[in-house]
Amino acid sequence: MLYDDSLPEDLDAECSAALMADVSCDPLVPALRCDFCYPPATLIRLCTAGCASALQSWENSVRFACGSDIVIPVENDLDVLTIVIPTSRRYIYEFTCLT
């Protein structure tokens, strides 16, 4: 879901490992956008119970491993909790798949 060089270097190893964990979803899932209408065939390929479950598990793992570690910088130099990364991905997935 993430690229190694997209994480701050000062995150602890357990948190980094949780964020970098392999999530069993179609490779297009990390690139989903809320402002795009995907064709039905793509949605059938993307919107699976297995992927939804994997995203939820990833979120739970990051929540447990990262606690209150923060990821910086983000837009406008704001600090955000690491849980924002998997929850944002899961939100966009659910919005796209209408789950």
The first five atom37 places (N, CA, C, CB, O) and aatype in JSON, in Angstrom:
{
  "aatype": [12, 10, 18, 3, 3, 15, 10, 14, 6, 3, 10, 3, 0, 6, 4, 15, 0, 0, 10, 12, 0, 3, 19, 15, 4, 3, 14, 10, 19, 14, 0, 10, 1, 4, 3, 13, 4, 18, 14, 14, 0, 16, 10, 9, 1, 10, 4, 16, 0, 7, 4, 0, 15, 0, 10, 5, 15, 17, 6, 2, 15, 19, 1, 13, 0, 4, 7, 15, 3, 9, 19, 9, 14, 19, 6, 2, 3, 10, 3, 19, 10, 16, 9, 19, 9, 14, 16, 15, 1, 1, 18, 9, 18, 6, 13, 16, 4, 10, 16],
  "atom_mask": [
    [1, 1, 1, 1, 1],
    [1, 1, 1, 1, 1],
    [1, 1, 1, 1, 1],
    [1, 1, 1, 1, 1],
    [1, 1, 1, 1, 1],
    [1, 1, 1, 1, 1],
    [1, 1, 1, 1, 1],
    [1, 1, 1, 1, 1],
    [1, 1, 1, 1, 1],
    [1, 1, 1, 1, 1],
    [1, 1, 1, 1, 1],
    [1, 1, 1, 1, 1],
    [1, 1, 1, 1, 1],
    [1, 1, 1, 1, 1],
    [1, 1, 1, 1, 1],
    [1, 1, 1, 1, 1],
    [1, 1, 1, 1, 1],
    [1, 1, 1, 1, 1],
    [1, 1, 1, 1, 1],
    [1, 1, 1, 1, 1],
    [1, 1, 1, 1, 1],
    [1, 1, 1, 1, 1],
    [1, 1, 1, 1, 1],
    [1, 1, 1, 1, 1],
    [1, 1, 1, 1, 1],
    [1, 1, 1, 1, 1],
    [1, 1, 1, 1, 1],
    [1, 1, 1, 1, 1],
    [1, 1, 1, 1, 1],
    [1, 1, 1, 1, 1],
    [1, 1, 1, 1, 1],
    [1, 1, 1, 1, 1],
    [1, 1, 1, 1, 1],
    [1, 1, 1, 1, 1],
    [1, 1, 1, 1, 1],
    [1, 1, 1, 1, 1],
    [1, 1, 1, 1, 1],
    [1, 1, 1, 1, 1],
    [1, 1, 1, 1, 1],
    [1, 1, 1, 1, 1],
    [1, 1, 1, 1, 1],
    [1, 1, 1, 1, 1],
    [1, 1, 1, 1, 1],
    [1, 1, 1, 1, 1],
    [1, 1, 1, 1, 1],
    [1, 1, 1, 1, 1],
    [1, 1, 1, 1, 1],
    [1, 1, 1, 1, 1],
    [1, 1, 1, 1, 1],
    [1, 1, 1, 0, 1],
    [1, 1, 1, 1, 1],
    [1, 1, 1, 1, 1],
    [1, 1, 1, 1, 1],
    [1, 1, 1, 1, 1],
    [1, 1, 1, 1, 1],
    [1, 1, 1, 1, 1],
    [1, 1, 1, 1, 1],
    [1, 1, 1, 1, 1],
    [1, 1, 1, 1, 1],
    [1, 1, 1, 1, 1],
    [1, 1, 1, 1, 1],
    [1, 1, 1, 1, 1],
    [1, 1, 1, 1, 1],
    [1, 1, 1, 1, 1],
    [1, 1, 1, 1, 1],
    [1, 1, 1, 1, 1],
    [1, 1, 1, 0, 1],
    [1, 1, 1, 1, 1],
    [1, 1, 1, 1, 1],
    [1, 1, 1, 1, 1],
    [1, 1, 1, 1, 1],
    [1, 1, 1, 1, 1],
    [1, 1, 1, 1, 1],
    [1, 1, 1, 1, 1],
    [1, 1, 1, 1, 1],
    [1, 1, 1, 1, 1],
    [1, 1, 1, 1, 1],
    [1, 1, 1, 1, 1],
    [1, 1, 1, 1, 1],
    [1, 1, 1, 1, 1],
    [1, 1, 1, 1, 1],
    [1, 1, 1, 1, 1],
    [1, 1, 1, 1, 1],
    [1, 1, 1, 1, 1],
    [1, 1, 1, 1, 1],
    [1, 1, 1, 1, 1],
    [1, 1, 1, 1, 1],
    [1, 1, 1, 1, 1],
    [1, 1, 1, 1, 1],
    [1, 1, 1, 1, 1],
    [1, 1, 1, 1, 1],
    [1, 1, 1, 1, 1],
    [1, 1, 1, 1, 1],
    [1, 1, 1, 1, 1],
    [1, 1, 1, 1, 1],
    [1, 1, 1, 1, 1],
    [1, 1, 1, 1, 1],
    [1, 1, 1, 1, 1],
    [1, 1, 1, 1, 1]
  ],
  "atom_positions": [
    [[0.81, -1.2, 0.0], [0.0, 0.0, 0.0], [0.85, 1.27, 0.0], [-0.92, 0.0, 1.2], [0.43, 2.31, -0.5]],
    [[2.06, 1.17, 0.58], [2.94, 2.33, 0.67], [4.31, 2.02, 0.09], [3.08, 2.8, 2.13], [4.68, 0.86, -0.08]],
    [[5.04, 3.07, -0.22], [6.43, 2.92, -0.65], [7.33, 3.21, 0.53], [6.75, 3.87, -1.85], [7.05, 4.1, 1.34]],
    [[8.41, 2.46, 0.64], [9.34, 2.59, 1.75], [9.81, 4.03, 1.95], [10.54, 1.7, 1.54], [9.89, 4.51, 3.08]],
    [[10.11, 4.72, 0.85], [10.63, 6.08, 0.97], [9.55, 7.12, 1.25], [11.36, 6.45, -0.29], [9.85, 8.31, 1.32]],
    [[8.3, 6.69, 1.42], [7.23, 7.64, 1.72], [7.04, 7.82, 3.22], [5.94, 7.18, 1.08], [6.22, 8.65, 3.63]],
    [[7.77, 7.06, 4.03], [7.64, 7.16, 5.48], [8.79, 7.96, 6.08], [7.59, 5.76, 6.11], [9.91, 7.93, 5.56]],
    [[8.51, 8.68, 7.17], [9.6, 9.38, 7.85], [10.62, 8.39, 8.41], [9.04, 10.28, 8.97], [10.25, 7.29, 8.83]],
    [[11.85, 8.76, 8.43], [12.91, 7.87, 8.91], [12.88, 7.67, 10.42], [14.25, 8.41, 8.51], [13.45, 6.7, 10.92]],
    [[12.22, 8.56, 11.15], [12.25, 8.47, 12.61], [11.11, 7.62, 13.21], [12.19, 9.84, 13.19], [10.98, 7.56, 14.43]],
    [[10.31, 6.98, 12.38], [9.29, 6.06, 12.92], [9.97, 4.81, 13.45], [8.24, 5.69, 11.83], [10.96, 4.35, 12.88]],
    [[9.44, 4.27, 14.54], [10.07, 3.05, 15.05], [9.8, 1.88, 14.11], [9.54, 2.72, 16.47], [8.9, 1.94, 13.27]],
    [[10.59, 0.83, 14.26], [10.57, -0.3, 13.32], [9.23, -1.0, 13.3], [11.66, -1.29, 13.68], [8.76, -1.4, 12.23]],
    [[8.6, -1.17, 14.46], [7.31, -1.88, 14.52], [6.23, -1.11, 13.77], [6.89, -2.09, 15.98], [5.43, -1.7, 13.04]],
    [[6.21, 0.2, 13.94], [5.22, 1.03, 13.25], [5.48, 1.02, 11.75], [5.26, 2.48, 13.8], [4.55, 0.88, 10.95]],
    [[6.73, 1.17, 11.36], [7.07, 1.15, 9.93], [6.68, -0.18, 9.3], [8.57, 1.4, 9.74], [6.14, -0.21, 8.19]],
    [[6.95, -1.27, 10.01], [6.6, -2.6, 9.48], [5.09, -2.74, 9.31], [7.12, -3.71, 10.41], [4.63, -3.31, 8.32]],
    [[4.32, -2.22, 10.26], [2.86, -2.29, 10.16], [2.36, -1.48, 8.96], [2.19, -1.79, 11.46], [1.5, -1.93, 8.22]],
    [[2.91, -0.3, 8.79], [2.5, 0.54, 7.66], [2.9, -0.07, 6.32], [3.11, 1.93, 7.8], [2.18, 0.08, 5.33]],
    [[4.03, -0.74, 6.29], [4.55, -1.31, 5.05], [4.03, -2.72, 4.77], [6.05, -1.33, 5.08], [4.39, -3.31, 3.75]],
    [[3.2, -3.25, 5.64], [2.7, -4.62, 5.48], [1.98, -4.79, 4.14], [1.75, -4.99, 6.62], [1.34, -3.87, 3.64]],
    [[2.12, -5.97, 3.58], [1.44, -6.3, 2.33], [-0.05, -6.46, 2.62], [2.03, -7.6, 1.7], [-0.44, -7.19, 3.53]],
    [[-0.88, -5.79, 1.84], [-2.33, -5.87, 1.98], [-2.87, -6.58, 0.74], [-2.98, -4.43, 2.15], [-2.6, -6.16, -0.39]],
    [[-3.61, -7.64, 0.96], [-4.08, -8.49, -0.15], [-5.24, -7.85, -0.9], [-4.5, -9.87, 0.38], [-6.4, -8.24, -0.74]],
    [[-4.9, -6.88, -1.71], [-5.89, -6.19, -2.55], [-5.3, -6.04, -3.95], [-6.28, -4.8, -1.95], [-4.1, -6.19, -4.16]],
    [[-6.17, -5.74, -4.89], [-5.73, -5.46, -6.25], [-4.72, -4.31, -6.23], [-6.95, -5.12, -7.16], [-4.86, -3.38, -5.43]],
    [[-3.71, -4.34, -7.1], [-2.69, -3.28, -7.12], [-3.26, -1.88, -7.39], [-1.67, -3.61, -8.17], [-2.59, -0.89, -7.09]],
    [[-4.45, -1.78, -7.95], [-5.05, -0.47, -8.21], [-5.6, 0.18, -6.94], [-6.17, -0.61, -9.23], [-5.77, 1.4, -6.91]],
    [[-5.87, -0.58, -5.91], [-6.52, -0.05, -4.7], [-5.78, 1.15, -4.1], [-6.63, -1.14, -3.66], [-6.44, 2.13, -3.74]],
    [[-4.45, 1.14, -3.97], [-3.79, 2.32, -3.4], [-3.96, 3.59, -4.23], [-2.33, 2.04, -3.23], [-3.78, 4.7, -3.71]],
    [[-4.29, 3.45, -5.5], [-4.42, 4.61, -6.38], [-5.88, 5.06, -6.56], [-3.83, 4.29, -7.73], [-6.14, 5.98, -7.34]],
    [[-6.81, 4.44, -5.85], [-8.22, 4.83, -6.0], [-8.42, 6.29, -5.63], [-9.11, 3.94, -5.12], [-7.75, 6.84, -4.76]],
    [[-9.37, 6.91, -6.34], [-9.71, 8.32, -6.09], [-11.21, 8.44, -5.95], [-9.18, 9.24, -7.24], [-11.96, 7.75, -6.65]],
    [[-11.64, 9.3, -5.05], [-13.08, 9.52, -4.84], [-13.73, 10.26, -6.0], [-13.31, 10.29, -3.55], [-14.95, 10.17, -6.18]],
    [[-12.95, 10.99, -6.77], [-13.52, 11.83, -7.83], [-13.49, 11.16, -9.2], [-12.77, 13.14, -7.89], [-13.53, 11.85, -10.22]],
    [[-13.43, 9.84, -9.23], [-13.35, 9.12, -10.49], [-14.4, 8.02, -10.5], [-11.94, 8.54, -10.71], [-14.58, 7.32, -9.5]],
    [[-15.08, 7.87, -11.62], [-16.08, 6.8, -11.77], [-15.42, 5.62, -12.49], [-17.35, 7.3, -12.56], [-15.02, 5.73, -13.65]],
    [[-15.32, 4.51, -11.79], [-14.68, 3.32, -12.35], [-15.69, 2.47, -13.09], [-14.0, 2.49, -11.23], [-16.84, 2.38, -12.67]],
    [[-15.3, 1.84, -14.19], [-16.23, 0.98, -14.93], [-16.6, -0.25, -14.1], [-15.6, 0.55, -16.28], [-15.83, -0.68, -13.24]],
    [[-17.78, -0.81, -14.36], [-18.25, -1.97, -13.58], [-17.25, -3.12, -13.52], [-19.53, -2.48, -14.17], [-17.09, -3.74, -12.46]],
    [[-16.58, -3.42, -14.61], [-15.62, -4.54, -14.6], [-14.48, -4.29, -13.62], [-15.05, -4.77, -16.01], [-14.01, -5.21, -12.95]],
    [[-14.05, -3.05, -13.53], [-12.99, -2.7, -12.58], [-13.49, -2.82, -11.15], [-12.47, -1.27, -12.84], [-12.78, -3.34, -10.29]],
    [[-14.71, -2.35, -10.91], [-15.27, -2.45, -9.56], [-15.44, -3.9, -9.12], [-16.62, -1.73, -9.5], [-15.2, -4.24, -7.96]],
    [[-15.85, -4.75, -10.04], [-15.99, -6.18, -9.71], [-14.63, -6.75, -9.31], [-16.58, -6.97, -10.91], [-14.54, -7.55, -8.38]],
    [[-13.6, -6.34, -10.01], [-12.25, -6.83, -9.7], [-11.73, -6.29, -8.37], [-11.28, -6.45, -10.83], [-11.06, -7.0, -7.62]],
    [[-12.04, -5.02, -8.07], [-11.5, -4.36, -6.88], [-12.28, -4.64, -5.61], [-11.45, -2.88, -7.11], [-11.69, -4.86, -4.55]],
    [[-13.57, -4.63, -5.72], [-14.45, -4.62, -4.54], [-14.77, -6.04, -4.07], [-15.75, -3.87, -4.85], [-15.82, -6.59, -4.38]],
    [[-13.85, -6.6, -3.33], [-14.01, -7.96, -2.85], [-14.05, -7.98, -1.33], [-12.88, -8.87, -3.37], [-13.51, -7.09, -0.67]],
    [[-14.69, -8.99, -0.79], [-14.74, -9.15, 0.66], [-13.33, -9.34, 1.22], [-15.64, -10.35, 1.05], [-13.01, -8.86, 2.31]],
    [[-12.49, -10.04, 0.47], [-11.12, -10.27, 0.92], [-10.32, -8.99, 1.05], [0.0, 0.0, 0.0], [-9.58, -8.82, 2.01]],
    [[-10.47, -8.09, 0.09], [-9.76, -6.82, 0.16], [-10.3, -5.96, 1.3], [-9.88, -6.06, -1.18], [-9.52, -5.36, 2.04]],
    [[-11.61, -5.9, 1.45], [-12.2, -5.12, 2.54], [-11.68, -5.62, 3.89], [-13.74, -5.2, 2.5], [-11.35, -4.82, 4.76]],
    [[-11.62, -6.91, 4.05], [-11.12, -7.51, 5.29], [-9.63, -7.21, 5.49], [-11.35, -9.02, 5.28], [-9.2, -6.92, 6.6]],
    [[-8.86, -7.28, 4.42], [-7.42, -7.0, 4.5], [-7.16, -5.55, 4.89], [-6.74, -7.32, 3.17], [-6.26, -5.27, 5.67]],
    [[-7.95, -4.63, 4.34], [-7.79, -3.22, 4.7], [-8.13, -2.99, 6.17], [-8.69, -2.34, 3.81], [-7.44, -2.23, 6.85]],
    [[-9.18, -3.63, 6.66], [-9.55, -3.51, 8.07], [-8.44, -4.08, 8.97], [-10.89, -4.22, 8.35], [-8.1, -3.48, 9.99]],
    [[-7.9, -5.21, 8.59], [-6.8, -5.82, 9.36], [-5.57, -4.92, 9.37], [-6.44, -7.2, 8.79], [-4.91, -4.77, 10.4]],
    [[-5.26, -4.32, 8.22], [-4.12, -3.4, 8.13], [-4.33, -2.22, 9.07], [-3.93, -2.91, 6.67], [-3.41, -1.82, 9.79]],
    [[-5.54, -1.66, 9.05], [-5.85, -0.54, 9.94], [-5.66, -0.94, 11.4], [-7.29, -0.04, 9.7], [-5.05, -0.2, 12.18]],
    [[-6.17, -2.1, 11.78], [-6.04, -2.56, 13.17], [-4.57, -2.75, 13.55], [-6.8, -3.88, 13.37], [-4.16, -2.41, 14.65]],
    [[-3.8, -3.3, 12.63], [-2.38, -3.53, 12.88], [-1.62, -2.22, 13.08], [-1.76, -4.32, 11.72], [-0.79, -2.11, 13.99]],
    [[-1.91, -1.24, 12.24], [-1.26, 0.07, 12.37], [-1.68, 0.74, 13.67], [-1.6, 0.98, 11.16], [-0.85, 1.34, 14.36]],
    [[-2.94, 0.66, 14.01], [-3.43, 1.26, 15.26], [-2.68, 0.66, 16.46], [-4.97, 1.04, 15.41], [-2.28, 1.39, 17.37]],
    [[-2.49, -0.65, 16.46], [-1.81, -1.33, 17.56], [-0.31, -1.01, 17.57], [-2.02, -2.84, 17.45], [0.25, -0.71, 18.63]],
    [[0.34, -1.07, 16.42], [1.79, -0.92, 16.34], [2.27, 0.52, 16.49], [2.29, -1.47, 15.04], [3.35, 0.76, 17.02]],
    [[1.48, 1.46, 16.03], [1.97, 2.84, 15.96], [1.51, 3.71, 17.12], [1.52, 3.47, 14.69], [2.17, 4.7, 17.44]],
    [[0.41, 3.37, 17.75], [-0.04, 4.19, 18.87], [-0.14, 5.65, 18.49], [0.0, 0.0, 0.0], [-0.9, 6.01, 17.6]],
    [[0.63, 6.49, 19.17], [0.53, 7.93, 18.94], [1.71, 8.49, 18.15], [0.42, 8.66, 20.25], [1.98, 9.69, 18.2]],
    [[2.44, 7.63, 17.42], [3.49, 8.14, 16.53], [2.85, 9.05, 15.5], [4.27, 6.96, 15.83], [1.72, 8.83, 15.08]],
    [[3.57, 10.08, 15.1], [3.03, 10.97, 14.08], [3.86, 10.91, 12.81], [2.96, 12.4, 14.6], [5.07, 10.66, 12.84]],
    [[3.19, 11.15, 11.71], [3.85, 11.19, 10.41], [3.9, 12.64, 9.98], [3.11, 10.31, 9.35], [2.87, 13.32, 9.95]],
    [[5.07, 13.12, 9.66], [5.21, 14.48, 9.17], [6.18, 14.49, 8.01], [5.69, 15.44, 10.3], [7.02, 13.59, 7.94]],
    [[6.13, 15.4, 7.13], [5.07, 16.38, 6.96], [3.95, 15.84, 6.09], [5.63, 17.66, 6.37], [4.13, 14.89, 5.32]],
    [[2.83, 16.45, 6.22], [1.72, 16.22, 5.31], [1.38, 17.58, 4.72], [0.48, 15.56, 6.02], [2.09, 18.55, 4.94]],
    [[0.3, 17.64, 3.98], [-0.05, 18.91, 3.36], [-0.13, 20.02, 4.41], [-1.39, 18.8, 2.62], [-0.62, 19.8, 5.52]],
    [[0.35, 21.17, 4.06], [0.34, 22.35, 4.92], [1.12, 22.16, 6.21], [-1.08, 22.73, 5.25], [0.86, 22.84, 7.2]],
    [[2.08, 21.24, 6.21], [2.95, 20.97, 7.37], [2.18, 20.66, 8.65], [3.84, 22.15, 7.62], [2.58, 21.06, 9.74]],
    [[1.08, 19.94, 8.51], [0.32, 19.51, 9.68], [0.81, 18.15, 10.14], [-1.2, 19.46, 9.36], [1.26, 17.33, 9.33]],
    [[0.73, 17.9, 11.43], [1.06, 16.59, 11.98], [-0.21, 15.76, 12.03], [1.71, 16.72, 13.4], [-1.26, 16.25, 12.45]],
    [[-0.13, 14.51, 11.61], [-1.28, 13.61, 11.68], [-0.85, 12.28, 12.28], [-1.92, 13.4, 10.28], [0.3, 11.86, 12.11]],
    [[-1.76, 11.63, 12.97], [-1.47, 10.3, 13.5], [-1.31, 9.32, 12.35], [-2.59, 9.84, 14.45], [-1.94, 9.49, 11.3]],
    [[-0.49, 8.33, 12.53], [-0.25, 7.35, 11.47], [-1.51, 6.61, 11.06], [0.8, 6.36, 11.92], [-1.6, 6.12, 9.94]],
    [[-2.48, 6.5, 11.95], [-3.72, 5.78, 11.64], [-4.47, 6.44, 10.49], [-4.62, 5.71, 12.88], [-5.31, 5.8, 9.85]],
    [[-4.17, 7.7, 10.22], [-4.83, 8.4, 9.11], [-4.52, 7.72, 7.78], [-4.38, 9.88, 9.07], [-5.35, 7.75, 6.87]],
    [[-3.35, 7.12, 7.65], [-2.97, 6.5, 6.38], [-3.9, 5.32, 6.04], [-1.51, 6.02, 6.43], [-4.52, 5.34, 4.98]],
    [[-4.01, 4.3, 6.9], [-4.91, 3.2, 6.54], [-6.39, 3.57, 6.59], [-4.67, 2.04, 7.46], [-7.18, 3.04, 5.81]],
    [[-6.78, 4.48, 7.49], [-8.21, 4.84, 7.52], [-8.6, 5.61, 6.27], [-8.53, 5.67, 8.77], [-9.71, 5.44, 5.76]],
    [[-7.71, 6.45, 5.77], [-8.0, 7.17, 4.52], [-8.11, 6.22, 3.34], [-6.91, 8.23, 4.24], [-9.0, 6.35, 2.51]],
    [[-7.19, 5.26, 3.28], [-7.24, 4.28, 2.19], [-8.53, 3.46, 2.27], [-6.02, 3.34, 2.25], [-9.17, 3.19, 1.25]],
    [[-8.91, 3.07, 3.48], [-10.12, 2.26, 3.63], [-11.37, 3.09, 3.31], [-10.22, 1.69, 5.06], [-12.31, 2.58, 2.71]],
    [[-11.37, 4.37, 3.71], [-12.5, 5.25, 3.4], [-12.68, 5.38, 1.89], [-12.29, 6.64, 4.03], [-13.79, 5.24, 1.38]],
    [[-11.6, 5.64, 1.17], [-11.69, 5.79, -0.29], [-12.15, 4.48, -0.93], [-10.32, 6.22, -0.88], [-12.95, 4.49, -1.87]],
    [[-11.65, 3.36, -0.42], [-12.07, 2.05, -0.93], [-13.57, 1.86, -0.71], [-11.28, 0.91, -0.23], [-14.3, 1.49, -1.63]],
    [[-14.04, 2.13, 0.51], [-15.46, 1.94, 0.81], [-16.33, 2.91, 0.01], [-15.72, 2.13, 2.3], [-17.42, 2.55, -0.42]],
    [[-15.85, 4.13, -0.18], [-16.59, 5.11, -0.98], [-16.69, 4.63, -2.43], [-15.9, 6.49, -0.92], [-17.75, 4.72, -3.05]],
    [[-15.59, 4.14, -2.96], [-15.56, 3.65, -4.34], [-16.44, 2.43, -4.52], [-14.12, 3.32, -4.75], [-17.17, 2.31, -5.5]],
    [[-16.37, 1.52, -3.56], [-17.11, 0.26, -3.67], [-18.52, 0.35, -3.08], [-16.34, -0.85, -2.97], [-19.29, -0.6, -3.17]],
    [[-18.84, 1.49, -2.5], [-20.15, 1.71, -1.87], [-20.47, 0.62, -0.85], [-21.25, 1.75, -2.93], [-21.54, 0.02, -0.87]],
    [[-19.5, 0.39, 0.05], [-19.72, -0.59, 1.11], [-20.09, 0.08, 2.4], [-18.49, -1.45, 1.31], [-20.32, -0.59, 3.41]]
  ]
}
